[in-house]
Amino acid sequence: MVVITALFAVIALSWAYLLTGAGMGMSALEMTRMSQFGMAGVVSEEGMAGMAMMTPAVWTPGYAVLMFFMWWVMMVAMMLPSAAPVILLFATVNRKQRDAGHPYVATSIFAFGYLAAWAGFSLVEVVLQWGFEFAGILSPMLVATNATLDGLLLLAAGVYQLTLIKHACLRHCRSPLAFLSAHWRPGARGALRMGLLHGAICVGCCWFLMGLMFIGGVMNLYWIAGLALFVLCEKTVPAGHWLGYATGVALLVWGAGMPAPAF
């Protein structure tokens, strides 16, 4: 119950931080509404008026740190629910280890290792965000404004959804017991190592899907909630691996149909 309560509290606080705007100066609801006008490079008059109110960000060290925490908290909110089964299973196994006389290790160490892997991913996303903004293909609302970029991201994500490495990672994510049985290590260092490894596998499973937020809007609540729900289903429902294949085909079709003159 302590672990469940802690998971619920961290997830709830992460979503609350996102809803208040993650330090962006406006609520996530406002950013969601405005980002709708910039999707796929099509901007209405109302969207143009809204975006005119936003000026391009000045990348200072403080702003970079803010963007890092925005991405990391977003990953916590989106990925921690799907990681709950392995975290709860770790807590159960750890309790049995304690009852057998082995040293007790706090479940938070394993969870921190998992989230640290997503912190590394968040750092990469910040660098990509800076690069896209520097190239002028990302709006102040953090929406890609170049149809060619949208098409390439969709095609790349679709291809990755069909690869062997994607589904190898997905099998690990769908089998918490098999993962812990194969990679169990004693002590706090072992727990941290297991958390990092499981987080890295999870990143390998979902990293391209998370990159699609540049298309719908990094702070678009519809995309955040939709991707979080998809990842949860992909990892937990009985036919989740087939869901991954179907999504790959759908992304390829979507990407091929993008109006990109460069294609």
Number of C-alpha atoms within 10 A of each C-alpha: 7 8 15 11 10 12 20 15 12 15 20 13 15 21 19 14 18 24 17 15 18 22 15 16 9 12 16 22 17 15 22 19 16 22 27 19 22 25 20 21 20 13 17 12 9 11 16 14 12 16 19 11 8 11 10 15 12 9 13 9 9 10 14 17 14 16 23 21 18 22 24 24 24 24 20 20 23 24 24 22 17 22 24 18 18 21 22 18 15 24 19 13 15 21 18 13 15 13 11 9 9 13 13 15 21 15 21 18 19 27 25 16 22 29 24 18 20 25 20 15 20 21 18 14 20 20 14 14 21 17 13 19 19 12 9 14 19 24 23 17 25 23 29 29 21 19 21 20 22 25 25 17 22 26 22 18 24 25 18 21 26 16 12 10 14 23 19 13 18 22 18 18 24 22 14 20 16 13 17 17 10 9 14 15 14 16 15 17 14 16 26 23 20 24 26 22 18 27 26 21 22 23 21 17 24 19 18 19 20 20 16 20 19 26 26 24 26 25 29 26 20 15 19 22 14 13 19 22 15 19 23 20 17 20 24 17 11 11 11 19 20 12 17 24 18 14 18 22 17 15 20 20 15 15 23 15 10 18 14 16 7 8 9
